[in-house]
Amino acid sequence: MDLESLHGLPIINNYVEGTQAGVRDKASLSGLHFRDSKRKVDYVLAYHYRRRLAQHVPGAASPEPRCRSASVALVSNGDTGKGRAEPQQQQQDDGQRALQEWPGLPGLEVVELSPLDTLEEERRLQREEYEHNLLEAGLEIEKDPENKSQGLSFVRIHAPWQVLSREAELLKIKMPTKKMYEITEEKGILKTLNEIWCKLTEPLQPQVPQQEDTKMKTLSYPFSREKIYLYNIKDKDTFFDNATRSRIVREILKRTSTKARNSMGIGTLIANNVYDAAYPLHDGEYEGQNDDMNERKLLYQEWARYGAFYKFQPIDLIRKYFGEKIGLYFAWLGLYTEFLIPSSVVGIIVFLYGCITIESDIPSKEMCDQRNAFTMCPLCDKFCDYWNLSSACATARASHLFDNPATVFFSIFMALWATMFLEQWKRLQMRLSYFWDLTGLEEEEEHPRPEYETKLLQKKLKNKNITTESTDKEKLTWSDRMPGYAANFGLILFMIMLAFSAVFGVIVYRITTAAALSFSANETTRSNVRVTVTATAVIINLVVVLILDEIYGAVAKWLTEIEIPKTEKIFEERLILKAFLLKFVNSYASIFYVAFFKGRFVGRPGRYVYVFEGYRMEECAPGGCLMELCIQLSIIMLGKQLIQNNLFEIGIPKLKKLFRKLKDERTEVKEMDTNQSKDPQQWDLDYILEPFTGLTPEYMEMIIQFGFVTLFVASFPLAPVFALLNNVIEVRLDAKKFVTELRRPDTVREKDIGIWYNILSGIGKLSVIINAFVIAVTSDFIPRLMYQYAYSQNGTMHGFINHTLSYFNVSQLKAGTQPENSLFAQEVSFCRFKDYREPPWSPHQYEFSKQYWAVLSARLAFVILFQNLVMFLSVLVDWMIPDIPKDISEQIKKEKTVLVDFFLKEEHEKLKLLESFMARDKQKRRSGSKSRRSRAASFSQCHRSPKGSFTSFSSQHTVV
């Protein structure tokens, strides 16, 4: 222990004079209390230390000495009750006595500090100053002895009642009062349906403690020490729950500063490696042989196990343990998963409709009919032969499963589904805000980020202006951030171009591979060129997407950091926008290409468009690009969910935990420590866990999945089904990660999900436009509709395939591009290709025909009609469903009225007590039992301290 720490700070040798190792009660062994087994550990600071090795240097000046004394623990005198001053004075006397006897202590040597020792000494001094300031703020701390040459040490922090009540009043934390009022229940058929639903879902409810009377709600009010008689305080130690206590301590840690390097708060100290970590403790082990039940174990048993996948989430318990921000995330995820159930059912019905009607689909029959000798033009130059359209029968039949009239209905349904989901979330969010006492929650002023403070300090040093007045006024200007903004613009543009380049690279791969396989002498290889190329290209594209996703996440974080946002909230919002933009482009770039660009710039026989010399642009399959779009979408969606969302989430935290554990075991010297228990304490177990880094990755993967479900759902109706199956696992996976793999996060009070709602709303509106273009441009829905009602002679689909194929005179093929060694027995004069063009015998040969312009006009008209219809229906649904449920709106008004009545009643009782006291005092004066002087003193004392008088009398109706 250092000499400086002996001065001004009380010392208690808990390990020698107090509770020695192994002499602890059951509460202390849980690792949640100080050594006295009474005071809770509300927060923990962890740091690595390295003791300086003494080296004798003859003739050198003696630097600051260090003590190699026995193991001692540094704590504040947190004894409550009587006799608090005596231990403090005794400890200060002990410290002064140690200072006086210091020259005679054995083992002192003159040392020479190395650069590493100098840095360690500087960090040690910062820790001592910071912990001293924490003590001055009223907190109580307990430290482990540094009795090894190097190792890991913990500082445990406890907040006494005085600090908790003071900070709760400053933070305006709502606490339950003594008043409870009845919640108005729904009446009529809604009440009956709710009761039936509760009975049916009773087996699905988690077995967690519930409020005894669900019809009553406790009235909450921001904590005030002056109105302490309002609150239902049965025990000061349990009035503030563990989450609230840790939140209060975190606020103190954030604002406590040190003079060294002008660091403000624990964030700066962790950034400067003074401390390694700061975290609240979990409530104990989540599994074990002991029968002690805690909230963490309860969450694990009823929520975080895969065996509990069929149960509803205990949202109130999640909110109580992890805070409102994380509680809102799991509430949103649960509602999203529930909404996927009806969309999955409708998607399965649409898919089954395609399966049932496949035999009656006339265009598929015509394409598969061997008697229709549609001789198609070669797919490549020179090495590809003419081919029969009937060879693409399987592709045409598979395309009908997703390209049928039911997909139009499903697209409209999903657009309305997205609107209803967002509206229902707003209602649920409002309901949770009411029951969680978040209504009227004000924006709290955040502390600046350490990076912002460091940059601001550098600016002040550069300007040589370090006065106290300028510290508060000076801030980073636009010019200070300009390099960061310029780097952001340039690098984001580069990253987007990188995603497009990856898509172009896959296109080149498909073109070259298709050409190479077409040269093969193997007949089987040539016949399966399209399937082979499509499958391998999609897998390559998936791998590229996964790799770029990880790169984009790191780049987005780095770009946000160089912008130097002032607060964590601004940092998080900017990080979300950048990460979403980059990952959106990365995930959907290849899908957009297949949906809207592939096959549009091919050209025609005799005048093809070439990428490189000899390589033609790829074109869609005979059945259209919708089938390939379906394959692309399904593989990328399923691959991201299986690999990135599940395997990465399970594997990476476990690997990081193992690496951290091995690193600590390797760096820590194996020395016998007889003063510490061999069993690891809760702070040791929690330190090994992965730090909580925020909800951005959790939201991001769900938002990208929401895009897969809504944006291109016309091409893949089964997307909601796979999303539902993934989310059933995802909920439990995230739950298990939060309960077992992560340190306990700091509780954050939020009344909404923030910028994520705006992103969801934007995706919902974009999905309407994209699905309109997918139906109109990518599918054959509009050409079939136009043919049936405008060109068919009998109003049926007979002759549709012949109508969509144009003629080409093979004699007009460019020299060197004709098929070599054609297998066709008869001489081919004309070949067919899919397009609306004039025939060779027309005066305007190979120009776009009238049918082409008619179909194009119909497609554009459908896009406009579809978009306006769905947007109108969405606005109608938005208008019909109020954002705030009617019962919640009434309850909020009722709560305000009840609060006013409760205040008036309490003030009236207070006034009556004061009047009765004054009446008794007046009666005493009349009786003449006391002298005029004593009566005047009594009366003046009463008026000087009405608050104290009232407190003494208030004990008859409030026990504090």
Secondary structure, DSSP 8 states (H G I E B T S, - for coil): -BSGGGSSS-EE-TTTTSS-TT---HHHHTTSB-TTSSSB--EEEEEEEE-------TT------B---S--EEB-----SS--HHHHHHHHHHHHHHHHTGGG-TT-------HHHHHHHHHHHHHHHHHHHHHHTT-EEEE----SSEEEEEEEEE--HHHHHHHHHHHT-EEEEEEEEE-----THHHHHHHHHHHHTGGGS------S-TTEEEEEEE--STTGGGB--S-HHHHS-HHHHHHHHHHHHHH-B-SGGG-BHHHHHHHTTSSSEEE---SS-SS-SS----HHHHHHHHTSSGGGTTS---HHHHHHHH-HHHHHHHHHHHHHHHHHHHHHHHHHHHHHHHHHTTTT-HHHHHHH-TTS--EE--SSSSS---EEGGGGHHHHHHHHTTSSHHHHHHHHHHHHHHHHHHHHHHHHHHHHHHHTT-TT---------HHHHHHHHHHHHHHT---HHHHHH----HHHHHHHHHHHHHHHHHHHHHHHHHHHHHHHHHHHHHHHHHT-S-HHHHHTHHHHHHHHHHHHHHHHHHHHHHHHHHHHHHHHHHH--SSHHHHHHHHHHHHHHHHHHHHHHHHHHHHHTTTTS-EETTEE-EEETTEE-----TT-SHHHHHHHHHHHHHHIIIIIIIIHHHHHHHHHHHHHHHHHHHHS-----TTS-SS--HHHHHHHSB----SHHHHHHHHHHHHHHHTTTTT-TTHHHHHHHHHHHHHHHHHHIIIIIB--------SS-THHHHHHHHHHHHHHHHHHHIIIIISSHHHHHHIIIII-SSSSSTTHHHHHEEEEEGGGS-TT-S-SS---SS--SEEEEES-B--TTSTTTTSB-HHHHHHHHHHHHHHHHHHHHHHHHHHHHHHHS-SS-HHHHHHHHHHHHHHHHHHHHHHHHHHHHHHHHHHHHHHHHHHT-S-HHHHHHHHHHHHH-HHHHHHHHGGGT---
